[in-house]
Amino acid sequence: MKELIYLDNAATTRTAPEAVEAMLPYFTESYGNPSSIYSAGESAREAVSSARELIASTLGAKSNEIYFTGGGSEADNWALIATAEAYACKGKHIITSAIEHHAVLHTCQYLEKKGYEVTYIGVDENGIIKLEELEKAIRPDTILISVMFANNEIGTIQPIREIGALAKAHGVLFHTDAVQAYAHMPIRVDEMNISMLSASGHKFNGPKGIGFLYIRTGIRIRSFIHGGQQERGRRAGTENVTGIVGMARAAQLAFDRLEERERKEKELRDYLIRRISEEVPYCRLNGDREKRLSNNVNFSFRFIEGESLLIMLDMKGICASSGSACTSGSLDPSHVLLAIGLPHEIAHGSLRLTVSEENTLEEMEKTAESVKEIVEKLRSMSPLYEDFVREQGRGI
Ligand SMILES: *Cc1c(COP(=O)(O)O)cnc(C)c1O
């Protein structure tokens, strides 16, 4: 069988074997309900409690500020909708960026239908949010700023500390979707003035369907899932004990070797960026070269259809993406690539490769070779490219 080269770690990651191992006893011996009084529920309760402490410590937060959710999308929905409801008496204006994940963007659109007003701040050509535009957008009735920590498509890391400072100076709450950043880089909620933060287990080698929302003490946010008294009355439903335990173990593994992993990923990332930029003509690296996730590579190739590129890479056993997983399958070009100013036809020809430290340099070599070969092949079948080359030849 052909070896798979997995380069779609922004879509999801492999669950760490240590995380799986940590989860197993909570399916078998310790399957009790954490809310039960008897001792069979106690070990589950203790496991949830130490997972909460561990995750809180990775952010410099208190354990009663961590609320487990069914993933990143739920955390984003909760942060936005519940804040909008709780602070409607102060105002109904929300600020976000044009390059957010759909879990935030579509929630904002939902709130607009409910009578809220949302300002979408633009980004520069590298995908960094325009801070002056953000500050100018703040009004007396602004209740929330929601800007992602790092972008899932082009990997740009936003000036979170500066946004936090602005939000604090204006007395506005600040939520950040840190799904791509958490457990990939250091985050301190106090120093960065973050009021709420979303994260998701499966983006850092934990299981799928589990995440958390950090909610700073004192924020009047309501329950999103109504029912029992779990999560201190703010998120009903029997705790996903196995998921929580697996996610916490994955976080622990990640934070134990944050720098080492970052260094390894950057080496693989930079190799790919260098080879593709040097060897494939008419390509463009999307996203900031420096303020960039250590695992993210995103290129646009002129005269190429991203979907065809993905299919041909798949035939070589390479898993990649063109935009976010949720948009593949639709014909609209990525809203992120349009926001950085790419014309439709160039945005369509984009490729995202997101590495993990488990990848090897040999895999990067094979990937660079494959991208080069496939782009050449696809272009050789493109009449547009033929015309373009002919005109270049005539010096036009
Ligand atoms: C994956 C992702 C989400 C959604 O998280 P799920 O756990 O899959 O619901 C939200 N925001 C960003 C930036 C993501 O990359």
The ligand as a Gaussian input file, in Angstrom:
#p B3LYP/6-31G(d) Opt

LIG

0 1
 C      -11.304000      23.826000      13.251000
 C      -11.610000      25.215000      13.624000
 C      -12.799000      25.539000      14.298000
 C      -13.874000      24.511000      14.578000
 O      -13.495000      23.609000      15.584000
 P      -14.299000      22.225000      15.693000
 O      -13.762000      21.606000      16.952000
 O      -13.967000      21.433000      14.491000
 O      -15.738000      22.552000      15.824000
 C      -13.002000      26.850000      14.656000
 N      -12.096000      27.799000      14.394000
 C      -10.924000      27.526000      13.767000
 C       -9.952000      28.625000      13.529000
 C      -10.651000      26.235000      13.352000
 O       -9.521000      25.974000      12.718000

